[in-house]
Structures are given as C-alpha cells and as structure tokens.
Amino acid sequence: MNNYENDIYNGQSRVNVASKQTKRSSLWLGLSLAIISAILVAFIVLYSISMSRQTQLKIDLENIYQKNFNELVDNVNNSEIKLSKVLASDYNSYAKKMLNEISKNTNSASNNLSSLPVSINGIDDTIKFINQVSGYTQSLANKLEKGEQLSSEDIQTLSELKTAFTDLKNNINKLANDIYNGNIYKESSKLDGDYNNFTVKLQNMKAGDVDYPTMIYDGPFSDSTLNKQIKNLSKPVVSKEVALEKLQNVFKSIAKTNFEFLGETNGKFQTYDYELLNNENNSIYVQVTKNGAELLSISCADNRNALNYSIEQAKEIAKDFTKLAGIDSMQCVWSDIISNDAYINLAPIVNGIILYPDLIKVKVDLSSGEVIGYEASSYFTNHTARQIEKAQISKTIAESKVPQMYQKEETRLVLAPLDYNREVLCYETKCNKDCETYYIYVNAISGVVENILKIIETDNGNLLL
C-alpha cells in the first residue's frame, strides 16, 4: 500500500472511530437526559402530591374554622335572646329552662373559641366572660331547681349580663360578614404586632365590663399572670429547628413529617408556633418559647367518644406529660371533669405549701387519654426561687377567723397570688354555706382575711379536690 492509500485508510479509520465515539456520546447524553427528565418528572409529581396534600389540609382546616365561627355566632345570638326571655318571664319553670340553655350555649361558645386559631392571651377577657356567664346562669338554674326564687340582686346581675351580651352580639355580627368572605387560615398566619390578624379582628368583639360575683371554674388562682414580668425564661433564644426537636421529643408518637411550622408570635411570650397531625389526623396547635424552647401551650379538639379513663388516671397522664415537657415535681392541686375532658391544675408543693402562682393547667381527653390542652404561662411568669416566711399564726387561729356561718371542711397552707402582684402565705379553708362552696384565705402572718372565692359547680362537671 502506497503512502497515499495508507493516508486514506488511516483517515477512514479515524472517521470511523470518531463516528463511534460520537454515537456513544450521543447515546450517553440521551440516556442522561432521559434520567434527568425522569427524575424531574418524579420530583414534579411528588411535589404536586405534597402541595395537593398541604392544600387539602388547609382547606379542611379552613372548613373547621368556619364551622366553629358559625356556631360561635349562633351560640352568642341565642344566649342574648334567651337572657331577654329570662328577664321578661314571671314563670320559674320557664326561667329555669332558659337559664339551663344559656349555660349550654355559652359553654359551646367557649368551646368554639378554643377551636379557633387565636393567639395566646389574645381574647382572654372575652373567653373568661363567656365562661363565667355559663357558670353563673347554671347556678341560678340550680337555685330555681331547689324551689328558691331569684333575688333582686340576681335579676340586676342578669340585666347587666344581658347588656354586655347585646354588645358582644352586635360586635360579633359586624365581624361575621368580613370573616365569612375572608380566609381564617390565612388571617391566622399573618402577624399584626403581638397577635395574628384573626385574633386582632376577634378583639373587636370584646364584651363590656360587668360586675358579677367573684367565681372560679378551673381552680383557685388559675389565672395569675396579669401585668406581671416573666421571671422564669432567662435562657438564650434558640432556633425554630431546636424548638422543633424539643417538640418532637415530647410528641414521640407523632411522625416527624406531621410537624409543620406556622410562624412566630411576639406577644408577652415570644414563641414558635407549630401544627401537628396526630394519629387520628386531628390538628394540634402548639407554642414553644423562643427562650429555651419551653412548651408553653397546646390546643386541640377532643374526640367526644366513650369514657375510657378515670380522673385518677388523667392526673397521672397530666403529671407524666408535664415531666416529659421538662417540668418535674408537680402535684395535682385541683381537678374537674366537664363532658369528656379532665381539667387538671398542677403546682409545686414545697414544705407543705402549695405554690399557686406556679400553676400549670392540663386538659386530658378521657376517651383517648391524650393531652389536648396545656397552659404553662403562669408557671413561666411566676416560678422562681423563693424565701417564704414561716407562718406566724396557727391553723386553729386561722380557722377562727372564718365567720361562723361557714361550715369548715379543710385547711391547708398556700402561697396565694393576690392584688398588686403580692404573693402571700395564707391558710386556705374550704367551706360550705347554703349548699355552696367557698374558699377563704387568711394571711398566715397577720391573720387578716385576704380573699374569699366562690366555686360555681355546673351540671357539666363536678368539683374534685
């Protein structure tokens, strides 16, 4: 083969090699593009599924919110109408019927409010007012049931409640159109100062001030955080990821994929807010403090199924849960059962003294045994190392300060949060008068009667101490 032919042969060989290399490169490029396309398609599909699930959850949640708000409006309207009927009635049997129904309507209204995405401490006054109307009207119904008459003082109080409820009804009906045409879920995800936008709207429905008897429904001194500085959150601020990890350690039975960060609240307590989906696909709303990632509050709807747990079991569940959240040595100092739920108040007991300022309130669903409510704001506001002065008077002397008209049942030492942000060592005496329960607090240093509280027991539950 001459040089010319050899060059042609070598050239053809190089062309063939280059052609094969080009084909292989094209093949790998096509295969790579196919793989990338498949991955991209899979990612888009998974993302679409994820977004679709999130969208559906938000729709479901919005429907729940709208349902609860609709029922809230109906319950408030019905309560106001029935208060008018009580005041217009001269028949005890009819008045008793209306009072029982008002108590049920206002109790339902309170449940509706607790199922809405309200920022912590956002509408406390309104919730407290509605709860007290429920208890007060039930107590009057019980009075009529015993054959007694409503006093002029009872009628005056009912008249004042009616005026306040009319204001509440008018305000909430003004809000209704705005809320019906809006989106509660979106409004609850936006912060306006210390509270989410939905809470700010609800604040406009606040009832007028009413002077009614001092009553307690969820244990003595269950709300002792007013106008106080926080004493027990000096820990450094942590990230929302650290807070989430703490939360996952508390709710170990819930899959990590069922935790969703909702946003932040910058009120008296600065918190990270989360939504959890439990095994029954129910939403649990949780707030964790930015300082130290402490569990501050939980709210969740209950199941309303058959009762499977006793009050004693509920107390242990509450204590165990609080310990899991990082707070030990808490004892049950008060408990109540309302419908399917146990309400447990826990407090430290030091040297035989109940520290009422450091309460933690826990709500346990007696059908599932799950904690569906938790409130630790009083604990973190007030808990600190204390030097408590020893009692200067005896238990016997303290009991002698209780008027003879009261039948004494039990006396114990407590640290009571009183007016002007005072914490006072007192003897707490549980008493009965005219078939009603009272707590009388005698200063253990000076012997002065500091406070008298009246318990209202309703048909929805029994007071258990």
C-alpha positions, 0 to 999 in steps of 0.5 A, a space after each residue: 500500500 502506497 503512502 497515499 492509500 495508507 493516508 486514506 485508510 488511516 483517515 477512514 479509520 479515524 472517521 470511523 472511530 470518531 463516528 463511534 465515539 460520537 454515537 456513544 456520546 450521543 447515546 450517553 447524553 440521551 440516556 442522561 437526559 432521559 434520567 434527568 427528565 425522569 427524575 424531574 418528572 418524579 420530583 414534579 409529581 411528588 411535589 404536586 402530591 405534597 402541595 395537593 396534600 398541604 392544600 387539602 389540609 388547609 382547606 379542611 382546616 379552613 372548613 373547621 374554622 368556619 364551622 366553629 365561627 358559625 356556631 360561635 355566632 349562633 351560640 352568642 345570638 341565642 344566649 342574648 335572646 334567651 337572657 331577654 326571655 329570662 328577664 321578661 318571664 314571671 314563670 320559674 319553670 320557664 326561667 329555669 329552662 332558659 337559664 339551663 340553655 344559656 349555660 349550654 350555649 355559652 359553654 359551646 361558645 367557649 368551646 368554639 373559641 378554643 377551636 379557633 386559631 387565636 393567639 395566646 392571651 389574645 381574647 382572654 377577657 372575652 373567653 373568661 366572660 363567656 365562661 363565667 356567664 355559663 357558670 353563673 346562669 347554671 347556678 341560678 338554674 340550680 337555685 330555681 331547681 331547689 324551689 328558691 326564687 331569684 333575688 333582686 340582686 340576681 335579676 340586676 346581675 342578669 340585666 347587666 349580663 344581658 347588656 354586655 351580651 347585646 354588645 358582644 352580639 352586635 360586635 360579633 355580627 359586624 365581624 361575621 360578614 368580613 370573616 365569612 368572605 375572608 380566609 381564617 387560615 390565612 388571617 391566622 398566619 399573618 402577624 399584626 404586632 403581638 397577635 395574628 390578624 384573626 385574633 386582632 379582628 376577634 378583639 373587636 368583639 370584646 364584651 363590656 365590663 360587668 360586675 358579677 360575683 367573684 367565681 372560679 371554674 378551673 381552680 383557685 388562682 388559675 389565672 395569675 399572670 396579669 401585668 406581671 414580668 416573666 421571671 422564669 425564661 432567662 435562657 438564650 433564644 434558640 432556633 425554630 429547628 431546636 424548638 422543633 426537636 424539643 417538640 418532637 421529643 415530647 410528641 414521640 408518637 407523632 411522625 416527624 413529617 406531621 410537624 409543620 411550622 406556622 410562624 412566630 408570635 411576639 406577644 408577652 411570650 415570644 414563641 414558635 408556633 407549630 401544627 401537628 397531625 396526630 394519629 387520628 389526623 386531628 390538628 394540634 396547635 402548639 407554642 414553644 418559647 423562643 427562650 429555651 424552647 419551653 412548651 408553653 401551650 397546646 390546643 386541640 379538639 377532643 374526640 367526644 367518644 366513650 369514657 375510657 379513663 378515670 380522673 385518677 388516671 388523667 392526673 397521672 397522664 397530666 403529671 407524666 406529660 408535664 415531666 416529659 415537657 421538662 417540668 418535674 415535681 408537680 402535684 395535682 392541686 385541683 381537678 374537674 371533669 366537664 363532658 369528656 375532658 379532665 381539667 387538671 391544675 398542677 403546682 409545686 408543693 414545697 414544705 407543705 405549701 402549695 405554690 399557686 402562682 406556679 400553676 400549670 393547667 392540663 386538659 386530658 381527653 378521657 376517651 383517648 387519654 391524650 393531652 389536648 390542652 396545656 397552659 404553662 404561662 403562669 408557671 413561666 411568669 411566676 416560678 422562681 426561687 423563693 424565701 417564704 416566711 414561716 407562718 406566724 399564726 396557727 391553723 386553729 387561729 386561722 380557722 377562727 377567723 372564718 365567720 361562723 356561718 361557714 361550715 369548715 371542711 379543710 385547711 391547708 397552707 398556700 402561697 396565694 397570688 393576690 392584688 398588686 402582684 403580692 404573693 402571700 402565705 395564707 391558710 386556705 379553708 374550704 367551706 360550705 354555706 347554703 349548699 355552696 362552696 367557698 374558699 377563704 384565705 387568711 394571711 398566715 402572718 397577720 391573720 387578716 382575711 385576704 380573699 374569699 372565692 366562690 366555686 360555681 359547680 355546673 351540671 357539666 362537671 363536678 368539683 374534685 379536690 
